[in-house]
């Protein structure tokens, strides 16, 4: 009898435990759903207030095709060059798109996921507006200057060019045309303009110590570095310098325009965004063999 009462007591405790777990999980589910509902209500109010028509993706984000682009439909296996900004619905800018650089990846690896899904509706050269609810963006933790539970509004742009090499070359050519600069394109894809050819006789190779004065700029942008009496040898400078400097000698003054992959590439550097061509004024002041 005593054993049966103990068993019944254990069953009652077990039943209460199951009920408690059910209520806990149900509460969490309701809380998650409420975040979805709150975000969606805010987005619907924003669209109505601004008289904007957008398509709702089954996953919960909204998008509007601004420019469908041209050519073949983009697939997850395709390499894409793209850019985006991050704003709140009230217009607070958390991240601006970079007019001098860009992002690049295989489409299947583009994050956040709503951007990838929106780009799948575009062709090269296309663009879209995207609204991402907080639970698909940065959630309750936020990110950097983006606060908790923030709905994100973004303009997503896909470049028409298929490769970074093509995009960089187009950027350099457009800059030269806009500035009226006549430059020679080297086989390395670096463009150079000869200001003064130089009068030295010492050749420059990887074992030569060269002294430079220089100014470096992001193409069509800000100066990021300058130096005088900068002494080095070719293996310790960026590839764009390595390709062009051996064409000249002491006394030469040149201006060179370097594609991003021959500079700091997708990583960038201090003051240099990713995937940005560079513009240098260089004077070779001394050559030591």
Secondary structure, 3 states (H helix, E strand, C coil): CHHHHHHHHHHHHHHHHHHHHHHHHHHHHHHHHHHHHHHHHHHHHHHHHCCCCCEECCCCCEEEEEECCEEEECCCCCEEEEEECEECCCCCEEECCCCCCCEEEEHHHCCCHHHHHHHCCCEECCEEEEEECHHHCCHHHCECCECCCCCEEEEEEECCCCCHHHHHHHHHHHHHHHHCCCCEECCCCCEEEEEECCCCCCCCCCCCEEEEEEEEEECCCCEEEEEEEEEECHHHCCHHHHHHHCCCCCCCEEEEEECHHHCCCCCCECCECCCCCEEEEEEEEEEEC
